[in-house]
Each structure stands twice: as structure tokens, then as C-alpha cells.
Amino acid sequence: MSDLKLTYFDFHGGRGEPARLALAMGGVPFDDDRVPMADWPERKAGTPFGALPVLVADGKVLTQSNAINRYVGKLTGLYPSDFWQAALCDETMDAVEDMLNVIVPTMFMPDDEKKARREELVEGMFPLYLKRLNKNLADHGGRYFADDRLTIADLKVAMLIRQMTSGIMDHVPTDLVEKIAPGLVEHFQRVMKDPSIKAYYAKKGVEV
């Protein structure tokens, strides 16, 4: 088994959380290196692309969240072996990444600019992507996005829906997903009820 260290910010969610969950679910020991936001400016220069997450496996460094997710998914059995199902898994993760790529910059905008940009996303990109993800889920059986079982892609989608429905995103209605893509809310609830995920968060003292 590889000696693993996963470095990501010190909160429950975001781009690094699917890999954390997958490793915990797979019973794979790893060094959970959590970076407080106050320490990030000092540590940023020490990362290959000035971004997190970063995975170190036996001294070898891997960046980019979906590359990390695929590696960890294969390591834990949460990534399909069938080529087509693997492609469906990748498609789902890349769609979520598209959304994160527009969400994250808004977190650092002045309030007026943030409000305008997020309202624009609520009227445009968010419905387009959420409806398509909802359709893909239905087309693939309605329970999971690939391989008819929980995969790393389901974890990534669940973390997005958790963020969008939690109320932490100002100017994004908490019922937006429920109104336009209810299957994604049901999917989120299904994923979070997984016993291994519930056990992981219970150890962290986090309610799910």
C-alpha cells in the first residue's frame, strides 16, 4: 500500500473532500494534511500550481482534483474498470469541475460584483448544468452516475449539491437544485446515507 498524504484546506467540502471520503470509505490510511486558510498564503508557493488539493504517494506528487479522484478511486475500488463506465464517471466529474471553476472566483469578489455574478449564474449556467446532470443520472438508472453503484463521481456531485443547498452561497437560492433538478437532491441524500460516509463524518463530529 502506498504511503499517502492528501493536502487540502481545513474544511469539510470542496475539491479535496471526495478523495478524503474515498480513502476513508476504502479503509486506506493516509495523512490528512489540512491547511488552515490563515496558513495558505505561506504554503501556496510550495504547491506545484499554487492550488490544492495535492496528493503525495510514496514521495511522488500528483495535482489536479480529478486526476487525484481517479487515482484514489482506482485505489479504493470506487472507479469503474469498464472503459465506458469510466468515461461516464469522468464526464460527471468534469461537469462538476466546470461549475466549480466559475463558483470559486466569486468567493473573492466584492459583494456587489459577487451578487451580480451569482445571479447571472443562477439564471444561466447553473440550470443548464444541473438539468443535464439530473438527466444523466436518470438515464443511467436514477441512483448513481456510473457503473450502477457508488463511485468517486457520486462523491464529487454530492459535495457540489451539499454546497449549493447549504445556504453558504450568498445569492444562490437554497431550493434552486430542488426546483430544477430534484433527482440530484435525492442522489445527495442517498450518498450521504452510506454507512461508511456517516461513520467518517461522525468521527469528525460533523452532522450529515
RALINMO-V349411 format. One record per helix or strand of 2 or more residues. SS is the DSSP state (2 for helix, 1 for strand). FROM is the first residue (numbers start at 0). LEN is the number of residues. Records with the same first field share a line. If there is no record, write none. Layout:
SS = FROM-LEN + FROM-LEN
//
This chain:
1 = 3-6 + 30-5 + 53-4 + 59-4
2 = 16-9 + 36-8 + 64-12 + 82-24 + 110-13 + 124-15 + 151-14 + 175-5 + 181-11 + 194-10
//
